[in-house]
Amino acid sequence: MASESNKMGLIGLTTIVTVNMMGSGIIMLPASLAQTGAISLLSWVVTAIGAMCIAYAFAKCGMYCKADGGMSAYSQEAHGKSSFFIASYTYYVCLVISAVAIAVSCVGYLGPFFPWLNTTPFHTFIGVVIVLIITMVPNFKGPKLTGVISSVTVWGIIIPVVGLSIAGWWWFEPKVFAEAWNPHQDTTITAISSGIALTLWAFLGIESAGANSGAVKNPERNVPLACMLATSFTAVVYIASTSVIQGIVPNHELAQSNAPFGLVYTYMFDETTGKIVTGLAVIACIGSLLGWQFTNAQVSKAAADIRLFPKVFGEVNSSNAPVKGMIIMLVLELLLALMTISPNLVKQFNVLLNLAVFINMVPYILALTGLEVILRKNKVSASEYKTGAFIGTVATIYSIYGVYACGQSAVFWGAIVTLFGYIFYGFIASRDANEVIR
């Protein structure tokens, strides 16, 4: 156990949580949101409130639930062993989809350097395959290399996005922004709903908010506070950066861009600067993918270690990396990339994003509804219980709204994928029952 002097304070934890959230999820969103118009910026406000509630609830879960498994363990507190499996299974599927979506983003940003990638859907697919492979293989060497690379490369997108949020206002034109506000004359509710899944995607990762509570001074105060501060700061940066872009780049051009942050820096400075920012975004995508690929391999390994996933996912090499599980994951990613191939790269990204968000809401909802049980078991004060229960309920309702906002197609296919999980769990439950009988 770390001594009190070696533990992180509020500022250190806030920084870590902020960096964890502000990864590659933002880099394609300005183009996706532009298809609705600048009015979709209202979605950021709704999502920011929902994300802060989710972050607070997960921070409380992480503080009081000491069982391994993260969201899966939280869900088991309220829903039993089957929900541990379903939460692990759906989170695993979500990360597979997310990896392909990030790879699609990366290929979009590689376009200025390798134009042939965007000439045909097949060329785009080849690019996605290459990106997925080169971000998987380094993970065969274990977590140390992955951690070092990811912690550096993430700044490739954080610096341009934060820089744009601050300096971009010098180039902001109110007329351009006004013209982009509501080009399709949607109602406010429709416009907000159209952007909820997109903006929620940018905050995925807040489920890890409470993971560092054991290494923090005064965790009862600092963990929830750091989560709220980090989420608030991230929301401000996201809202500011996407607002600035809408006031610099004409909406019709932004909506068709495969590299929106590179495009806006081209408008602000010149083509060379735009390419530098585009290159930094590519580096950030590579690092982000490295981290997510390894994280998902660990999710499946943890499930295999407690016999909820096939044992092949738990087998490791000399570097303690679950290589066989990683290869299986890579095959699934390549199949998904082939199935979702589209003539329009932004459209392919949106399809993957909506599906990933819906499936990720399954473990979110299961875990969030475990908070009240966790608080009761730990005999917290009445005021702490009421606050946690209220915020947890708001977070759950928002997550359900996120499901609605994903659209019929994502909910349809996501529900089918989720229901298959119960078939898999049926075999596991049967095996366990057979062992008890013996």
C-alpha positions as CSV (number, residue, x, y, z in Angstrom):
1,M,0.0,0.0,0.0
2,A,1.3,3.4,-0.9
3,S,2.3,5.7,1.9
4,E,0.2,8.9,2.4
5,S,3.1,11.0,1.1
6,N,3.3,9.1,-2.1
7,K,-0.4,9.4,-2.9
8,M,-1.9,11.7,-5.5
9,G,-3.7,14.9,-4.5
10,L,-6.8,16.4,-6.1
11,I,-4.9,18.1,-9.0
12,G,-2.9,15.0,-9.9
13,L,-6.0,12.8,-10.0
14,T,-8.0,15.4,-12.0
15,T,-5.2,15.6,-14.6
16,I,-5.1,11.8,-15.0
17,V,-8.9,11.5,-15.4
18,T,-8.9,14.4,-17.9
19,V,-6.2,12.8,-20.0
20,N,-8.0,9.5,-19.9
21,M,-11.2,11.0,-21.3
22,M,-9.7,13.4,-23.9
23,G,-8.4,10.8,-26.3
24,S,-9.1,10.2,-30.0
25,G,-12.9,10.2,-29.5
26,I,-13.3,13.9,-30.4
27,I,-11.4,14.0,-33.7
28,M,-14.2,13.1,-36.1
29,L,-17.1,14.6,-34.1
30,P,-17.1,18.1,-35.7
31,A,-17.8,16.6,-39.1
32,S,-20.5,14.3,-37.7
33,L,-22.2,17.1,-35.7
34,A,-22.0,19.4,-38.7
35,Q,-24.5,17.1,-40.5
36,T,-27.1,18.3,-38.1
37,G,-25.7,21.8,-37.8
38,A,-24.3,24.0,-35.0
39,I,-27.5,23.6,-33.1
40,S,-26.2,20.1,-32.1
41,L,-23.9,21.9,-29.8
42,L,-26.8,21.9,-27.3
43,S,-26.2,18.1,-27.1
44,W,-22.9,18.9,-25.4
45,V,-24.7,20.7,-22.6
46,V,-27.0,17.8,-22.0
47,T,-24.2,15.2,-22.3
48,A,-21.9,17.2,-20.0
49,I,-24.6,17.0,-17.2
50,G,-25.2,13.3,-17.8
51,A,-21.5,12.6,-18.0
52,M,-20.8,14.3,-14.7
53,C,-23.6,12.2,-13.0
54,I,-22.1,9.0,-14.5
55,A,-18.6,10.0,-13.4
56,Y,-19.7,10.7,-9.9
57,A,-21.7,7.5,-9.6
58,F,-18.8,5.4,-10.9
59,A,-16.4,7.1,-8.6
60,K,-18.6,6.2,-5.6
61,C,-18.8,2.6,-6.9
62,G,-15.1,2.4,-7.3
63,M,-14.5,3.7,-3.7
64,Y,-16.8,1.3,-2.0
65,C,-16.8,-1.9,-4.2
66,K,-13.4,-3.5,-3.8
67,A,-14.1,-6.6,-5.9
68,D,-12.2,-7.0,-9.2
69,G,-14.0,-6.4,-12.4
70,G,-14.9,-2.7,-12.5
71,M,-18.4,-2.2,-14.0
72,S,-19.0,-6.0,-14.1
73,A,-18.4,-6.2,-10.3
74,Y,-20.7,-3.2,-9.7
75,S,-23.5,-4.8,-11.7
76,Q,-23.1,-8.1,-9.9
77,E,-24.0,-6.3,-6.6
78,A,-27.5,-5.7,-7.8
79,H,-28.1,-8.3,-10.5
80,G,-26.1,-11.4,-9.7
81,K,-23.5,-13.4,-11.5
82,S,-25.1,-13.4,-14.9
83,S,-24.9,-9.6,-15.1
84,F,-21.1,-9.8,-14.4
85,F,-20.8,-11.9,-17.5
86,I,-23.2,-9.7,-19.6
87,A,-21.4,-6.5,-18.5
88,S,-18.0,-8.0,-19.4
89,Y,-19.3,-9.4,-22.7
90,T,-21.0,-6.2,-23.9
91,Y,-18.0,-4.0,-22.8
92,Y,-15.7,-6.3,-24.7
93,V,-17.9,-6.0,-27.8
94,C,-18.1,-2.2,-27.4
95,L,-14.3,-2.0,-27.3
96,V,-14.0,-4.1,-30.4
97,I,-16.4,-1.7,-32.2
98,S,-14.7,1.3,-30.8
99,A,-11.3,0.1,-32.0
100,V,-12.6,-0.1,-35.6
101,A,-14.2,3.3,-35.2
102,I,-10.9,4.9,-34.0
103,A,-9.1,3.1,-36.9
104,V,-11.6,4.6,-39.4
105,S,-10.9,8.0,-37.8
106,C,-7.2,7.4,-38.2
107,V,-7.5,6.5,-41.9
108,G,-9.5,9.7,-42.4
109,Y,-6.7,11.8,-41.0
110,L,-4.1,9.8,-43.0
111,G,-5.9,10.9,-46.3
112,P,-3.8,14.1,-46.8
113,F,-0.6,12.0,-46.6
114,F,-1.8,9.0,-48.5
115,P,-4.7,10.2,-50.8
116,W,-5.2,6.7,-52.3
117,L,-6.7,5.6,-48.9
118,N,-9.9,7.6,-49.6
119,T,-10.2,6.8,-53.3
120,T,-12.4,3.7,-52.9
121,P,-14.1,2.0,-50.0
122,F,-11.8,-1.0,-50.5
123,H,-8.7,1.2,-50.2
124,T,-10.2,2.6,-47.0
125,F,-10.7,-0.9,-45.7
126,I,-7.1,-1.8,-46.4
127,G,-6.0,1.3,-44.4
128,V,-8.2,0.3,-41.5
129,V,-6.7,-3.3,-41.6
130,I,-3.2,-1.9,-41.5
131,V,-3.9,0.5,-38.6
132,L,-5.6,-2.3,-36.6
133,I,-2.6,-4.6,-37.1
134,I,0.1,-2.1,-36.3
135,T,-1.7,-1.1,-33.1
136,M,-2.2,-4.7,-32.0
137,V,1.3,-6.2,-32.5
138,P,3.2,-4.0,-30.0
139,N,0.8,-5.2,-27.3
140,F,2.3,-8.6,-27.6
141,K,5.3,-7.2,-25.6
142,G,3.1,-6.5,-22.6
143,P,1.7,-3.4,-20.8
144,K,4.9,-1.4,-20.2
145,L,5.5,-0.4,-23.8
146,T,1.8,0.3,-24.4
147,G,1.6,2.5,-21.4
148,V,4.6,4.6,-22.3
149,I,3.5,5.1,-25.9
150,S,-0.2,5.9,-25.0
151,S,0.8,8.4,-22.3
152,V,2.8,10.4,-24.8
153,T,0.7,10.2,-28.0
154,V,-2.5,11.2,-26.4
155,W,-1.2,14.8,-26.3
156,G,-1.2,14.8,-30.1
157,I,-4.9,15.5,-30.0
158,I,-5.2,17.2,-26.6
159,I,-2.9,20.1,-27.5
160,P,-4.5,21.0,-30.8
161,V,-8.0,20.7,-29.4
162,V,-7.3,22.8,-26.2
163,G,-5.3,25.2,-28.4
164,L,-8.2,25.7,-30.7
165,S,-10.6,26.2,-27.8
166,I,-8.4,29.1,-26.6
167,A,-6.9,30.7,-29.7
168,G,-9.4,29.8,-32.3
169,W,-11.8,32.6,-31.3
170,W,-9.5,35.1,-33.2
171,W,-10.6,33.5,-36.4
172,F,-14.3,33.0,-35.4
173,E,-16.9,34.6,-37.7
174,P,-20.4,35.0,-36.2
175,K,-21.9,35.0,-39.7
176,V,-20.4,31.6,-40.5
177,F,-21.6,30.2,-37.2
178,A,-25.1,31.6,-37.7
179,E,-25.4,30.1,-41.2
180,A,-24.4,26.7,-39.7
181,W,-26.9,26.9,-36.8
182,N,-29.8,24.9,-38.1
183,P,-29.4,24.3,-41.9
184,H,-32.1,21.5,-42.0
185,Q,-34.6,23.4,-39.9
186,D,-34.9,20.6,-37.3
187,T,-36.7,21.1,-34.0
188,T,-34.5,21.7,-31.0
189,I,-35.4,18.4,-29.4
190,T,-34.6,16.5,-32.7
191,A,-31.3,18.3,-33.0
192,I,-30.3,17.6,-29.5
193,S,-31.2,13.9,-29.8
194,S,-29.3,13.6,-33.0
195,G,-26.1,14.6,-31.3
196,I,-26.5,12.8,-27.9
197,A,-24.9,9.5,-29.1
198,L,-22.1,11.5,-30.8
199,T,-21.2,13.6,-27.8
200,L,-21.6,10.7,-25.4
201,W,-19.0,8.8,-27.5
202,A,-16.4,11.5,-26.6
203,F,-16.9,10.8,-22.9
204,L,-16.7,7.0,-23.0
205,G,-13.9,6.0,-20.6
206,I,-15.4,7.8,-17.5
207,E,-16.2,4.3,-16.2
208,S,-12.5,4.1,-15.1
209,A,-12.9,7.3,-13.0
210,G,-12.7,5.5,-9.6
211,A,-10.0,3.0,-10.5
212,N,-7.2,5.0,-8.8
213,S,-9.0,5.6,-5.4
214,G,-6.4,3.4,-3.6
215,A,-3.6,5.8,-4.6
216,V,-5.3,9.0,-3.7
217,K,-5.2,11.2,-0.6
218,N,-8.6,11.5,1.1
219,P,-10.4,9.5,-1.6
220,E,-13.9,10.1,-0.1
221,R,-13.5,13.8,-1.0
222,N,-11.0,13.8,-3.8
223,V,-12.2,11.0,-6.1
224,P,-15.7,12.3,-6.8
225,L,-14.5,15.9,-6.9
226,A,-11.7,15.1,-9.4
227,C,-14.2,13.2,-11.6
228,M,-16.5,16.2,-11.6
229,L,-13.7,18.7,-12.2
230,A,-12.2,16.6,-15.0
231,T,-15.5,16.0,-16.7
232,S,-16.5,19.7,-16.4
233,F,-13.1,20.8,-17.9
234,T,-13.4,18.2,-20.7
235,A,-16.9,19.4,-21.5
236,V,-15.8,23.0,-21.7
237,V,-13.0,22.1,-24.1
238,Y,-15.3,20.0,-26.2
239,I,-18.0,22.7,-26.4
240,A,-15.5,25.5,-27.1
241,S,-13.5,23.6,-29.8
242,T,-16.6,22.4,-31.7
243,S,-18.2,25.9,-31.5
244,V,-15.0,27.5,-32.8
245,I,-14.9,25.1,-35.8
246,Q,-18.5,25.9,-36.7
247,G,-17.6,29.6,-36.8
248,I,-14.5,29.1,-39.0
249,V,-15.2,26.4,-41.5
250,P,-18.4,26.6,-43.6
251,N,-20.9,23.9,-42.4
252,H,-21.3,22.1,-45.8
253,E,-17.5,21.7,-46.1
254,L,-17.1,20.6,-42.4
255,A,-19.8,18.0,-42.8
256,Q,-17.8,16.3,-45.6
257,S,-14.4,16.5,-44.0
258,N,-12.5,13.3,-43.1
259,A,-10.0,15.3,-40.9
260,P,-12.0,18.3,-39.4
261,F,-9.3,19.5,-37.0
262,G,-6.6,19.5,-39.7
263,L,-9.1,21.4,-41.9
264,V,-9.7,24.1,-39.3
265,Y,-6.0,24.7,-38.7
266,T,-5.6,25.0,-42.5
267,Y,-8.2,27.8,-42.5
268,M,-6.6,29.5,-39.5
269,F,-3.0,29.3,-40.7
270,D,-2.0,27.4,-43.8
271,E,-1.9,23.9,-45.4
272,T,1.4,23.0,-43.7
273,T,0.0,23.7,-40.3
274,G,-3.1,21.8,-41.1
275,K,-1.0,18.8,-42.1
276,I,1.0,19.0,-38.9
277,V,-2.2,18.9,-36.8
278,T,-3.5,16.1,-38.9
279,G,-0.3,14.2,-38.3
280,L,-0.5,14.8,-34.6
281,A,-4.1,13.4,-34.6
282,V,-2.9,10.3,-36.4
283,I,-0.3,9.8,-33.7
284,A,-2.9,10.3,-31.1
285,C,-5.2,7.7,-32.8
286,I,-2.3,5.2,-32.9
287,G,-1.6,5.6,-29.2
288,S,-5.2,5.5,-28.3
289,L,-5.8,2.3,-30.2
290,L,-2.7,0.8,-28.6
291,G,-4.2,1.5,-25.2
292,W,-7.8,0.4,-26.0
293,Q,-6.6,-2.8,-27.7
294,F,-4.6,-3.7,-24.6
295,T,-7.4,-2.8,-22.2
296,N,-9.9,-5.0,-24.1
297,A,-7.4,-7.9,-24.0
298,Q,-7.2,-7.4,-20.2
299,V,-11.0,-7.3,-19.9
300,S,-11.3,-10.7,-21.7
301,K,-8.4,-12.1,-19.7
302,A,-9.9,-11.1,-16.4
303,A,-13.2,-12.8,-17.5
304,A,-11.3,-15.9,-18.5
305,D,-9.4,-16.0,-15.2
306,I,-12.8,-16.4,-13.4
307,R,-14.0,-18.9,-16.1
308,L,-16.6,-16.5,-17.6
309,F,-14.8,-16.4,-21.0
310,P,-13.1,-19.3,-22.8
311,K,-9.7,-20.1,-21.2
312,V,-7.9,-19.3,-24.4
313,F,-8.4,-15.6,-23.6
314,G,-6.5,-16.0,-20.4
315,E,-3.4,-17.7,-21.8
316,V,-0.3,-15.4,-21.7
317,N,3.1,-15.3,-23.3
318,S,6.5,-14.7,-21.6
319,S,5.7,-11.0,-21.5
320,N,2.4,-11.6,-19.6
321,A,0.4,-10.6,-22.7
322,P,-2.7,-12.6,-23.7
323,V,-1.6,-12.9,-27.3
324,K,-4.2,-15.6,-28.3
325,G,-7.0,-13.4,-27.0
326,M,-5.6,-10.4,-28.9
327,I,-5.5,-12.4,-32.1
328,I,-9.1,-13.4,-31.7
329,M,-10.0,-9.8,-31.0
330,L,-8.1,-8.7,-34.1
331,V,-10.0,-11.2,-36.3
332,L,-13.4,-9.8,-34.9
333,E,-12.3,-6.3,-35.6
334,L,-11.3,-7.1,-39.2
335,L,-14.6,-8.8,-39.8
336,L,-16.5,-5.8,-38.4
337,A,-14.5,-3.4,-40.6
338,L,-15.5,-5.5,-43.6
339,M,-19.2,-5.6,-42.6
340,T,-19.4,-1.9,-42.1
341,I,-17.5,-0.7,-45.1
342,S,-19.1,2.3,-46.7
343,P,-18.4,4.7,-49.6
344,N,-18.6,7.6,-47.1
345,L,-16.0,7.4,-44.3
346,V,-17.9,9.7,-42.0
347,K,-21.0,7.5,-42.5
348,Q,-19.0,4.4,-41.6
349,F,-17.7,6.2,-38.5
350,N,-21.2,7.2,-37.4
351,V,-22.6,3.6,-37.9
352,L,-19.8,2.2,-35.7
353,L,-20.2,5.0,-33.1
354,N,-23.9,4.6,-32.6
355,L,-23.6,0.8,-32.3
356,A,-20.7,1.2,-29.8
357,V,-22.5,3.7,-27.7
358,F,-25.7,1.5,-27.5
359,I,-23.8,-1.6,-26.5
360,N,-21.7,0.3,-23.9
361,M,-24.9,1.6,-22.3
362,V,-25.7,-2.0,-21.3
363,P,-22.9,-2.4,-18.8
364,Y,-23.3,1.3,-17.8
365,I,-27.0,0.8,-16.8
366,L,-26.2,-2.5,-15.1
367,A,-23.4,-1.0,-13.1
368,L,-25.1,2.3,-12.2
369,T,-28.1,0.4,-10.8
370,G,-25.7,-1.4,-8.5
371,L,-24.7,1.8,-6.7
372,E,-27.5,1.9,-4.2
373,V,-26.7,-1.7,-3.1
374,I,-23.0,-0.8,-2.8
375,L,-23.8,2.2,-0.6
376,R,-26.2,0.2,1.6
377,K,-23.7,-2.6,2.1
378,N,-21.0,0.0,3.2
379,K,-23.5,1.6,5.6
380,V,-22.8,5.2,4.4
381,S,-24.6,8.1,6.0
382,A,-28.2,8.9,5.1
383,S,-27.2,12.1,3.3
384,E,-24.5,10.3,1.3
385,Y,-26.9,7.5,0.3
386,K,-29.6,10.0,-0.8
387,T,-27.1,12.0,-2.8
388,G,-25.6,8.9,-4.5
389,A,-29.0,7.4,-5.2
390,F,-30.3,10.6,-6.8
391,I,-27.2,11.2,-8.9
392,G,-27.0,7.5,-9.9
393,T,-30.7,7.6,-11.0
394,V,-30.1,10.6,-13.1
395,A,-27.1,9.0,-14.6
396,T,-29.1,5.8,-15.4
397,I,-32.0,7.8,-17.0
398,Y,-29.5,9.7,-19.1
399,S,-27.9,6.4,-20.2
400,I,-31.3,5.2,-21.3
401,Y,-31.8,8.4,-23.2
402,G,-28.4,7.7,-24.8
403,V,-29.8,4.3,-26.0
404,Y,-32.8,6.1,-27.5
405,A,-30.6,8.6,-29.3
406,C,-28.5,5.9,-31.0
407,G,-31.4,5.3,-33.4
408,Q,-33.4,2.2,-34.4
409,S,-30.7,0.5,-36.4
410,A,-28.1,0.6,-33.6
411,V,-30.6,-0.5,-31.0
412,F,-31.9,-3.3,-33.2
413,W,-28.5,-4.8,-34.0
414,G,-27.1,-4.0,-30.6
415,A,-30.0,-5.8,-28.9
416,I,-29.3,-8.9,-31.0
417,V,-25.6,-8.8,-30.1
418,T,-26.5,-8.5,-26.4
419,L,-29.0,-11.3,-26.5
420,F,-26.4,-13.6,-28.0
421,G,-24.5,-13.0,-24.7
422,Y,-27.2,-14.8,-22.8
423,I,-26.8,-17.8,-25.0
424,F,-23.1,-17.9,-24.1
425,Y,-23.9,-17.4,-20.4
426,G,-26.3,-20.4,-20.6
427,F,-23.4,-22.7,-21.4
428,I,-21.4,-21.2,-18.5
429,A,-24.3,-21.6,-16.0
430,S,-24.9,-25.2,-17.2
431,R,-21.2,-26.0,-16.7
432,D,-21.2,-24.6,-13.2
433,A,-24.5,-26.4,-12.3
434,N,-23.0,-29.7,-13.5
435,E,-19.9,-29.2,-11.3
436,V,-22.1,-28.6,-8.3
437,I,-24.0,-31.8,-8.9
438,R,-20.8,-33.8,-9.2
